[in-house]
């Protein structure tokens, strides 16, 4: 990933708690809600070009202090006795040294006052959901347009209606 890209840091469990679809999934299984969040953010990352890092409090899952990449989304499970807010603060300090624009998606604005004081920009859970949904609609629209182009006759799809009419007249003569 290029170092010059914007970075979006996401407090994973905040999004699960604030996005209605994920909240419903979390009732039946937290892992399913996490996977759905990561799936949607992977699509968002691919479409927006922002580097996406998702942080989860590790006290809810085994594997303290793990970090890995899944579908180009970086995932951090906090260290023992480290909150997601503390991990996000640490990541903002590390990333801001590289002169990137950093966005933080969280519903814990009060807990994150330090990083906002360092220049990170806040995106609320609701704002991020709206942005993700808009990107999904735009992506779906583009895929449908591409599919429509593939189903057209390649020559007919490139010619204007007037030229096609003229060809049709010649064919009939």
Order of alpha helices (4+ residues) and beta strands (2+ residues): beta-alpha-alpha-alpha-beta-beta-beta-alpha-beta-alpha-beta-alpha-alpha-alpha
